């Protein structure tokens, strides 16, 4: 038998529910029946790993994908991927995507009346190093309107996708910027009930990673589910001695 | 105090700009051993409409029932050229399709083999957290004893079992129905 330890479940309120009516798109897309909780098996404890052969070493810099420079404010976004026990998650794939400085995505569905930037694609990826660190150079994304409600504007954000060590640790989230007045009005940001949990999606301005004359630095750590202390045991038979 | 996981957020409507790079609808090259299968279906919303902006990620063992992962310590071989991962975006009518090999049985936490299955994550605009489900295979006696399926009420288990498409080839149909009477079973595995 494989005595494998699963990953911890989130505390109530620290992750969004699928249905969050203030975010209109969730209404027809969230399941209506309760989810079926299962203990983690080998299928959830394993997951895809992506080595350097699947990553482009230059893809961390979104400002150098074309011969010209993208417009906007250059920033450095860096941090660590760690788990809930503070253990670093090395060599894991981190993907990002974002709109340009004017608030426009390079995507045919995005019809926002703001200019595209011929020097900015808005996508990047990297692998964390042995200490779980990642670093992107990009431009600060703009705010943009969306049709969720009257005069709805998304706060500036960067989409992050992380795999972590297992199928069970997969995380897709969004990173916000400190001091953005739009954050508190945003139904997507507000979908998580717990205030402290929401704050973990806001990056922190950081002098240390700020490049003089070049780019402001923002720190953003991604925290993945931690390991259970003990392997799963069948509930009924476990007690008998 | 230990940390808590970062909250999940939706992939939004524009994820393809960042995610297309890993798209893989063919998980197994021609030299990978195993029974070749094609799984196709649609992702359907609460109005019965196909969802054109969803993304599936699938994860599976090889035909011997071995995951290409360091924590799978079973004494079995991994196959060169088979990672077991695929990322598949949906098309204009919510349709998706991937080609792979049928996974072998992997052990469950109770020590007994699980029925062959493919683990699936579903991402889309409107989903603040991914949905997690599994594809099982038709006419598989092991389904009755499967560890995860036994957590599901009997009437709903069918939503997790693909149907054989009549005709040539090993074509399977499996749909992801987000709401309503035939709503697909989604698992709570944490995040």
Interface residues (C-beta under 8 A of the other chain):
Chain A: X1 X2 X4 X7 X8 X9 X10 X11 X14 X15 X16 X17 X18 X20 X23 X25 X26 X27 X28 X29 X30 X31 X32 X33 X35 X36 X37 X38 X39 X40 X41 X42 X43 X44 X45 X46 X47 X48 X49 X54 X82 X83 X84 X85 X86 X95 X96 X97 X99 X105 X106 X107 X109 X110 X121 X122 X123 X124 X125 X159 X161 X165 X166 X167 X168 X169 X170 X171 X172 X173 X174 X188 X189 X191 X192 X196 X197 X198 X200 X201 X221 X222 X223 X224 X225 X226 X231 X232 X234
Chain B: X2 X3 X4 X5 X6 X7 X8 X9 X10 X11 X12 X13 X14 X15 X16 X17 X18 X19 X21 X22 X45 X46 X47 X51 X53 X57 X59 X61 X67 X68 X69 X71 X72 X73 X74 X83 X84 X85 X106 X107 X108 X109 X110 X111 X114 X117 X119 X121 X123 X124 X125 X126 X127 X128 X129 X130 X131 X134 X147 X148 X151 X152 X156 X178 X179 X180 X183 X184 X185 X186 X187 X188 X189 X190 X191
